[in-house]
């Protein structure tokens, strides 16, 4: 299962930039441009990309674990829990 916050590079685009663009207008333009430019600049750094994606994977795992804990606490059927674990 894919989530909207997956920020891997897709078709030579960085979805994080599109995500930042979605806030364009809801925040001051200059601050958003600074954030977008900074992220683009950092993305060129191999160490930043590696660390960023590593942290993203950790957050994804934590998110899925919390969702699974909620489902277990709410006593959802075993079949549904297994489907939640087998997300691809």
C-alpha positions in Angstrom: 0.0 0.0 0.0 1.4 3.4 -0.9 0.7 6.6 1.0 0.6 10.1 -0.2 3.6 11.1 1.9 6.0 8.8 -0.1 8.7 11.2 -1.3 11.0 9.0 -3.3 12.0 10.3 -6.7 9.4 9.5 -9.3 10.1 10.1 -13.0 13.0 12.4 -12.2 10.7 14.5 -10.0 10.9 14.9 -6.3 7.3 14.7 -4.9 8.5 16.6 -1.8 8.8 19.6 -4.0 5.2 19.1 -5.2 4.2 18.7 -1.6 5.9 22.1 -0.7 4.2 23.6 -3.8 0.8 22.6 -2.4 1.4 25.1 0.4 2.2 27.9 -2.0 -0.2 30.6 -1.1 -1.2 29.3 2.3 2.1 30.5 3.7 4.1 33.6 2.8 5.5 33.1 -0.7 9.1 34.1 0.2 9.3 31.6 3.1 8.0 28.8 0.9 10.4 29.6 -1.9 13.3 29.5 0.6 12.2 26.1 1.9 11.8 24.7 -1.6 15.1 26.1 -2.8 16.8 24.7 0.3 15.3 21.3 -0.1 16.3 21.2 -3.8 19.9 22.2 -2.9 20.1 19.6 -0.2 18.6 16.9 -2.4 21.7 17.2 -4.6 23.8 16.0 -1.7 24.1 12.2 -1.8 24.4 11.9 2.1 21.3 14.1 2.6 19.3 11.9 0.1 20.5 8.7 1.8 19.7 10.1 5.3 16.4 11.6 4.2 15.2 8.3 2.7 16.4 6.3 5.6 14.4 8.4 8.0 11.4 8.3 5.7 11.5 4.5 5.8 11.7 4.6 9.6 8.7 6.9 9.8 6.7 4.7 7.5 7.5 1.6 9.6 6.5 3.5 12.8 3.3 4.7 11.2 2.3 1.2 10.1 3.2 -0.2 13.5 1.0 2.4 15.2 -1.9 1.6 12.9 -1.5 -2.1 13.5 -1.5 -1.5 17.3 -4.7 0.4 17.0 -6.3 -2.4 14.9 -5.2 -5.0 17.5 -6.6 -3.0 20.4 -9.9 -2.6 18.6 -9.9 -6.4 18.1 -10.2 -6.5 14.4 -10.3 -9.9 12.7 -7.0 -11.8 12.2 -7.5 -11.8 8.4 -7.7 -8.0 8.4 -4.6 -7.7 10.6 -2.7 -10.0 8.3 -3.7 -7.9 5.3 -2.5 -4.7 7.1 0.9 -6.4 7.7 1.2 -7.5 4.1 1.2 -4.0 2.6 3.0 -3.7 -0.7 
